[in-house]
Amino acid sequence: MQGLPFQTITEFVALGLTLIAGMFFGLAVAPGGRKWKERYQELDVENAAYRHHAETDLREANQRVQQLEAENARLQKASDTKPAASDPAPVTKDEESSGSGWRGWFGWGRDNLSRISGIDEAREKRLNELGIKTYREIEKMTAEDEAALEQRLDLESGTIGNQEWREQAALLRTGHEQEHGSRFTEKETA
């Protein structure tokens, strides 16, 4: 009977052990194993650099948050001591240098100027066209500014002063609506 060269169980076990040993020997000798090890080391170095960079960014962000929280606390403390309604709010250096109040993001922020007694919607639109959009801008006007504005709006001389636009703007800007209402809107109805 000729057939298989291996006929006993011992011969089959020896063949299996030889194949397994050959496989391990091939893996140990193959150059691909070294490539994987080198790639693993490269990735480990990249990961360590990334972790270091992320930790540095997180530390800087935490410091910035602490600075902003301190600034917020300072501003809240300053806002708790609001100026009196008759006192105009202090003008910051940025507002002084720009010549106009803050107009919101991208320049379209504005106040409802028609709340000022003597300014209707049409006059508010005309003021906006002239570049006057906030209470602060009205509040900062000088007597010369008032005279020039009265000419541009075709108002009688002294109208802005008589109607106390600057005082009204100061009250509305600082949030004293009740005082404004009692002093100026009741005056209109009387």
Summary of the structure (lengths in Angstrom):
residues: 190
radius of gyration: 40.4
end to end distance: 131.3
largest distance: 132.5
contacts: 421
relative contact order: 0.07
helix: 69%
strand: 0%
